[in-house]
């Protein structure tokens, strides 16, 4: 009955168009009323405590870094470098998209920001070259969701806070799976365009390649600084976010000189609006997280999953299927905030490493950004690329299936995640 009231009130509120953050508050209030615990002061206190977290400071700073990258020319120079490196290959613009997605993911951590940048810069080029527009848009959408997996990842920050798991370890554990997602897209793109008669751009000369590398080296320095700093223990993930934002700002203003003082207010406002949405979601979800613990819902979920508890692989498959279903109807951040406090006790009871589970969980939620009907990244690519949702959905399907294959490969072979993590953490 407790589960039914929580889910019923949440889904009903969402169905009538109430924003997800307010829906979470309403479902929390309904559960408090059911448990005879309703107190407006407790409700407000949990909302405040939900946002009062030092690790969560990483979210607005990574958002700011991503905004500066797009406005300040860092993203564009990374695209030019990839174009000079692999653009001349058959289907080269697709490989450029994938390479750019991996490089941008190592800087921004936001799937929406990366997908918007790639769609605006590369989709017109791919269509002009003769590639199918729906397929190209699908590749860009699926490449954009690598951002929440490769560090620095906003998804890992939110999961780490909600699950009380080391964010630094999550960052380092996401590197190899993120690269594998990119490789799966490259193989799928190669298979799909192998018979296309599309003339790739001319091969860049050595001088052009060196010029592109020289212009992009400042942008490429950012992920290197973050990863080395985290690996060496120089700074925490929150401090890394501040370093990323300050570094991007200095490069954009004084090296590339594409941002002036007058533009700063608009950049700060844009990142603040996006950050406020995420932070309010986190704060509202903390009410539900507290009530889920009080109502002992994890114990009920463990009971439901009891048949799978003896086999970690089967349990993870069952959980991944559940998250896949939820991901079709809910955005990434609320899914993380709602399911994490429910699933983590199950994962710990089964003896599954929380960092390993976090990587699988975030990959699944990231793919949920391109699963219809909600598919936030699909909507972004459709809007930026001026293409219908039906076309983007059709184009993204083969790439989405390839990424799901990688996810279940990681379920079957945990060492793909854990061995590199042990090496990176020493």
C-alpha positions in Angstrom: 0.0 0.0 0.0 2.9 2.4 0.8 4.5 1.8 -2.5 1.2 2.3 -4.3 0.5 5.6 -2.6 4.0 6.9 -3.3 4.1 5.9 -7.0 0.4 6.6 -7.6 0.6 10.2 -6.3 3.9 10.8 -8.2 2.6 9.5 -11.5 -0.8 11.2 -11.1 0.9 14.5 -10.4 3.1 14.1 -13.5 0.2 13.0 -15.6 -1.7 16.2 -15.0 1.3 18.3 -16.0 2.8 19.2 -12.6 6.6 19.8 -12.9 8.6 16.9 -11.6 10.1 18.8 -8.7 6.6 19.8 -7.4 5.3 16.3 -8.1 8.1 14.9 -5.9 7.0 17.2 -3.1 3.4 16.2 -3.5 4.2 12.5 -3.5 6.3 13.1 -0.4 3.5 14.9 1.3 1.0 12.1 0.4 3.4 9.5 1.9 3.8 11.6 5.0 0.0 11.8 5.4 -0.3 8.0 4.9 2.4 7.4 7.5 0.7 9.9 9.9 3.8 11.9 9.9 2.7 15.0 8.1 4.5 18.1 9.3 5.2 21.1 7.1 8.3 22.0 9.1 9.8 18.5 8.5 8.9 18.9 4.8 10.7 22.3 4.6 13.7 21.0 6.6 14.3 18.1 4.3 14.1 20.4 1.3 16.7 22.7 2.8 18.9 19.8 3.8 18.6 18.3 0.4 20.3 21.2 -1.3 22.7 21.9 1.6 25.6 19.7 0.3 29.1 20.6 -0.5 29.6 18.0 -3.2 26.5 19.3 -5.0 28.3 22.6 -5.6 30.0 20.8 -8.4 26.7 20.9 -10.4 26.4 24.7 -11.0 30.2 25.0 -11.7 30.2 22.2 -14.2 27.1 23.8 -15.8 28.9 27.1 -15.9 32.0 25.4 -17.5 29.8 23.9 -20.2 28.1 27.2 -21.0 31.4 29.0 -21.2 32.8 26.3 -23.5 29.9 26.6 -26.0 29.9 30.4 -26.0 33.7 30.9 -25.7 34.7 28.8 -28.7 36.3 25.8 -26.9 33.7 23.4 -28.3 34.1 24.7 -31.9 37.9 24.3 -31.8 37.5 20.7 -30.6 35.2 20.0 -33.5 37.8 21.5 -35.9 40.5 19.3 -34.5 38.5 16.1 -34.9 37.5 17.2 -38.5 41.2 17.6 -39.3 42.1 14.2 -37.8 39.4 11.9 -39.2 37.1 14.0 -41.4 38.6 12.7 -44.6 37.8 9.0 -43.9 34.7 7.4 -45.5 31.8 8.4 -43.3 34.4 10.7 -41.6 31.9 13.2 -40.4 30.2 10.5 -38.3 33.6 9.7 -36.7 34.2 13.4 -36.1 30.9 13.5 -34.2 31.8 10.6 -32.0 35.3 11.9 -31.3 33.9 15.3 -30.5 31.4 13.8 -28.2 34.0 12.0 -26.2 36.3 15.1 -26.0 33.4 17.4 -25.1 32.2 14.8 -22.5 35.6 15.1 -20.8 35.0 18.8 -20.3 31.3 19.6 -19.7 29.5 16.5 -18.2 26.1 17.6 -19.7 24.4 15.5 -22.3 22.0 18.3 -23.3 24.8 20.9 -23.7 27.0 18.5 -25.8 24.1 17.3 -28.0 23.0 20.9 -28.7 26.6 21.9 -29.6 27.1 18.9 -31.8 23.7 19.4 -33.5 24.3 23.0 -34.3 27.9 22.5 -35.6 27.9 19.1 -37.3 24.3 18.3 -38.4 24.3 20.9 -41.2 27.7 19.6 -42.4 26.6 16.0 -42.4 23.4 16.8 -44.3 25.3 19.0 -46.8 27.7 16.1 -47.4 24.9 13.8 -48.3 24.3 11.8 -45.2 20.7 10.8 -44.2 19.5 13.6 -41.9 17.6 11.2 -39.5 20.5 8.9 -39.2 22.9 11.8 -38.6 20.6 13.3 -36.0 20.3 9.9 -34.3 24.1 9.6 -34.2 24.5 13.1 -32.7 21.8 12.3 -30.0 23.4 9.0 -29.0 26.9 10.5 -29.0 25.7 13.4 -26.7 24.7 10.9 -24.0 28.3 9.9 -23.5 28.7 13.1 -21.4 27.1 11.7 -18.2 29.5 8.7 -18.3 32.9 10.2 -19.0 34.1 12.4 -16.2 33.4 15.1 -15.2 29.8 13.9 -15.0 26.9 15.7 -13.4 25.0 12.4 -13.2 27.8 10.9 -11.1 27.8 13.9 -8.8 24.1 13.5 -8.1 24.3 9.8 -7.8 27.3 10.0 -5.5 25.5 12.4 -3.2 22.3 10.4 -3.2 24.0 7.1 -2.6 26.9 8.3 -0.4 29.4 6.8 -2.8 32.9 8.3 -3.7 32.4 10.7 -6.6 36.1 10.6 -7.5 35.9 6.8 -7.9 32.8 7.1 -10.0 34.6 9.6 -12.2 37.5 7.3 -12.7 35.3 4.2 -13.2 33.4 5.9 -16.0 36.4 6.4 -18.3 36.6 3.0 -19.9 32.8 2.4 -20.2 32.4 5.9 -21.8 35.1 5.1 -24.4 33.3 1.7 -25.1 30.1 3.6 -25.7 31.9 5.7 -28.3 33.5 2.7 -30.0 30.0 1.0 -30.2 28.7 4.1 -32.0 31.7 4.0 -34.4 31.1 0.4 -35.3 27.4 0.9 -35.8 28.0 4.0 -37.9 30.6 2.1 -40.1 28.0 -0.7 -40.6 25.2 1.7 -41.5 27.2 3.9 -44.0 29.4 1.3 -45.6 27.4 1.4 -48.8 26.8 5.1 -48.9 28.2 7.1 -51.8 29.1 10.2 -49.8 32.2 12.2 -50.7 34.1 13.0 -47.4 35.8 16.4 -46.9 39.3 16.6 -48.3 42.1 15.4 -46.1 43.6 18.2 -44.0 47.2 19.2 -44.8 49.9 18.8 -42.2 49.8 22.6 -41.7 46.0 22.6 -41.2 46.3 19.7 -38.8 48.9 21.5 -36.7 46.9 24.7 -36.8 43.8 22.9 -35.5 45.8 21.2 -32.8 47.5 24.4 -31.8 44.1 26.2 -31.5 42.5 23.3 -29.6 45.3 22.5 -27.2 44.0 25.0 -24.6 40.5 23.3 -24.7 42.0 19.9 -24.5 44.0 20.9 -21.4 40.9 21.1 -19.3 40.0 17.3 -19.1 43.7 16.6 -18.6 43.9 18.9 -15.6 40.7 17.5 -14.1 41.7 13.8 -14.5 45.3 14.3 -13.3 44.1 16.4 -10.4 41.6 13.8 -9.3 44.0 10.9 -9.8 46.7 12.6 -7.8 44.4 13.8 -5.1 45.1 17.5 -5.8 41.4 18.5 -5.5 38.0 17.0 -4.9 35.3 16.7 -7.6 33.7 19.9 -6.3 37.0 21.8 -6.4 37.6 20.3 -9.9 34.3 21.9 -11.0 35.5 25.3 -9.9 38.9 24.7 -11.6 37.0 23.8 -14.8 34.8 26.9 -14.8 37.7 29.3 -14.0 40.0 27.6 -16.6 37.3 27.7 -19.3 36.6 31.4 -18.5 40.2 32.4 -18.6 40.8 30.6 -21.9 37.7 32.0 -23.5 38.4 35.6 -22.4 42.2 35.9 -22.7 43.3 33.2 -25.1 40.5 32.8 -27.6 39.1 36.2 -26.8 35.5 35.2 -27.8 33.9 36.4 -24.5 33.9 40.0 -23.3 33.0 41.4 -19.9 29.5 42.4 -21.2 28.7 38.8 -22.1 29.5 37.4 -18.6 26.1 38.4 -17.1 24.2 36.5 -19.8 26.4 33.4 -19.4 26.1 33.4 -15.6 22.3 33.8 -15.9 21.9 30.9 -18.3 24.0 28.5 -16.2 22.2 29.7 -13.0 18.8 29.0 -14.5 19.8 25.5 -15.5 21.5 24.8 -12.2 18.5 26.1 -10.2 16.3 23.5 -12.0 18.7 20.6 -11.1 19.2 21.8 -7.5 15.5 22.2 -6.8 14.9 18.7 -8.2 17.6 17.4 -5.8 16.1 19.3 -2.8 12.6 18.1 -3.6 13.8 14.5 -4.0 15.4 14.5 -0.6 11.9 14.6 1.0 11.0 11.4 -0.9 14.4 9.8 0.0 13.8 10.4 3.7 10.3 9.1 3.6 11.4 6.0 1.6 13.8 5.2 4.4 11.2 5.9 7.1 8.6 3.7 5.3 11.2 0.9 4.9 10.5 0.7 1.2 14.0 -0.8 0.4 13.1 -3.9 2.5 9.9 -4.4 0.5 11.9 -4.1 -2.7 14.5 -6.6 -1.5 11.6 -8.9 -0.8 10.3 -8.5 -4.3 13.7 -9.2 -5.8 14.4 -12.1 -3.5 14.4 -14.7 -6.3 17.4 -12.9 -7.9 19.4 -12.1 -4.8 21.5 -15.3 -5.1 22.8 -14.3 -8.5 24.4 -10.9 -8.9 24.2 -11.0 -12.7 20.5 -11.9 -12.8 19.8 -9.2 -10.2 21.6 -6.6 -12.2 19.7 -7.6 -15.4 16.4 -7.3 -13.5 17.4 -3.8 -12.1 18.6 -2.6 -15.5 15.4 -3.6 -17.2 13.4 -1.8 -14.5 15.5 1.4 -15.0 15.1 1.1 -18.8 11.3 1.1 -18.4 11.4 4.1 -16.0 13.8 5.9 -18.3 11.3 5.9 -21.1 8.9 8.1 -19.0 11.2 10.1 -16.7 14.3 12.4 -17.1 17.7 11.4 -15.8 18.0 13.5 -12.7 14.6 12.6 -11.1 15.2 8.9 -12.0 18.5 9.0 -10.1 17.0 10.8 -7.1 13.9 8.5 -6.9 15.5 5.1 -7.5 18.9 5.5 -5.8 17.6 5.3 -2.2 15.4 2.4 -3.1 18.0 0.3 -5.1 21.2 0.9 -3.1 20.1 -1.2 -0.1 19.3 -4.0 -2.5 22.7 -3.7 -4.2 24.6 -3.7 -0.9 22.6 -6.6 0.4 23.6 -8.6 -2.8 27.3 -7.7 -2.3 27.6 -5.7 -5.5 30.2 -2.9 -5.5 28.4 0.4 -5.2 30.8 2.2 -7.6 30.3 -0.5 -10.3 26.6 -0.3 -9.9 26.7 3.4 -10.1 28.4 3.2 -13.5 25.8 0.8 -14.8 23.0 2.9 -13.3 24.2 6.1 -14.9 24.8 4.5 -18.3 21.2 3.2 -18.2 19.9 6.6 -17.2 22.0 8.3 -19.9 20.5 6.0 -22.6 17.1 6.9 -21.2 17.7 10.5 -22.5 17.3 9.1 -26.0 14.4 6.7 -25.4 11.0 8.0 -26.5 8.5 9.4 -25.6 10.3 11.7 -23.1 13.9 11.6 -24.4 15.3 15.0 -23.4 18.3 14.8 -25.8 16.0 13.7 -28.6 14.0 16.8 -28.1 17.1 19.0 -28.0 18.5 17.5 -31.3 15.1 17.8 -33.0 14.8 21.4 -32.0 18.3 22.5 -32.8 18.4 20.5 -36.0 14.9 21.4 -37.1 13.9 17.8 -37.6 10.8 15.9 -36.4 10.9 13.7 -33.3 9.8 10.8 -35.4 12.8 11.1 -37.7 15.3 11.5 -34.8 13.7 8.5 -33.1 14.0 6.4 -36.2 17.6 7.5 -36.7 18.7 6.9 -33.1 17.4 3.3 -32.8 20.5 1.3 -34.1 22.8 3.5 -32.0 20.7 3.1 -28.9 20.7 -0.7 -29.3 24.5 -0.7 -29.6 24.8 1.3 -26.3 22.4 -1.1 -24.5 24.6 -3.9 -25.8 27.6 -2.3 -24.1 25.7 -1.8 -20.9 24.7 -5.5 -20.7 28.2 -6.5 -21.6 29.4 -4.6 -18.5 26.7 -6.4 -16.5 28.1 -9.8 -17.6 31.8 -8.8 -17.3 32.2 -6.5 -14.3 36.0 -6.6 -14.7 35.7 -4.2 -17.6 34.8 -1.6 -15.1 36.6 -2.8 -12.0 40.1 -3.7 -13.3 40.8 -0.2 -14.8 39.3 1.4 -11.6 41.7 -0.5 -9.4 44.6 0.5 -11.6 43.5 4.2 -11.7 43.0 4.4 -7.9 46.3 2.6 -7.2 
